Amino acid sequence: MGNLGPTELIIIAVVIILLFGAKKLPDMARSLGKSAKIFKAETKGLRDQDADDAPVQQQPVQQPVQQLPPAQPQPIQQPQVAPPIEQTTQNKAANN
């Protein structure tokens, strides 16, 4: 239903010309162009005004730094080492 083909657009254009008349259409288009120009200038003015106001509003908020209690040292544990493996006579013969 929302798709307008070329034939539908031509029919709409003919109806507009019949309703408003061919003499009034250029005046209407001219006034529409002026309105668009004024609207564009106003929106640009609002953007410029927002750009000027933005740095004042966006100052960073400093949050207090939370002090942590001093760390308590942990006792150092010696690494555990496995006892050496005794070589049997078979292992000694295989390595040589």
Protein Blocks (a to p, Z undefined) as FASTA:
>chain_A
ZZccfklmmmmmmmmmmmnopklmmmmmmmmmmmmmmmmmmmmmmmmmmmmmmmmmmccc
dddddddddddddddddddddddddddfklmmmmZZ
